[in-house]
Amino acid sequence: MTPAVDGAQDEAERASTPEELWLTAKEQEAWRTFLYATTLLTDRFGDALQSDPEIGLALGEYEILVRLNEAEGGFLRMSELADKVVHSRSRLTHTITRMEKRGLVERVRCSSDGRGRQAQLTAEGQALLERAAPTHVRSVRDLLLDVIGHDDLLELGRILGRTIAEDAPIAVGCPAPHEDAPARS
C-alpha cells in the first residue's frame, strides 16, 4: 500500500478522543445509523399498534399498560410510572388523561398515603393489552429480532445497557429506579 492509502486507512479505523470533540467519519456514520434506526423502529413499532383499529394505541400507551399490568395490584404511583416509561410527569399526566377517557386506566388516590395519585389498570385496559400484545410482539420479531437474530439482539441489549443506570427499570416486573432494584449483570 502507498503511504497515502495507509494514512487514509489508519484515519478511517482510529477512534476519536474526548479531547478532539468531533467524531471520526466512521463514528459519525455509526451514530447516524443508530439514530436513524432507533427512530425508524420506534415509529414502526408504534405504527403497528396504531394502524390496527381494534387497538389504536401509541407505543407509549402500550408501554404504560404493560407496566401497570406487571405491577402488583395493577397500579403504580404516577411518579413511579413516569420513571418506568421515561416520561416527564407532565407528559405522563396528559397520556393518562387520554387513556382514562378511553377507559383503559383510572387515577385514584394512593392507597399507601392517601395524598398522591396512582394509575390503575382497568379491566378494559387489561383486555386491550391482551389484544395488542401479539401485534406488538409480531412487530418486534418482524422488524428487529428476525432481522438481526437472537444473539445480536442480546448483544445490542448488552451494549445499550452500558449507557443506562444500573438500576434502570428494564427487567420484566422490575421496581422503578432507586427503589432497591436488583443489580443487572
Disulfide bonds with the S-S distance in Angstrom:
none
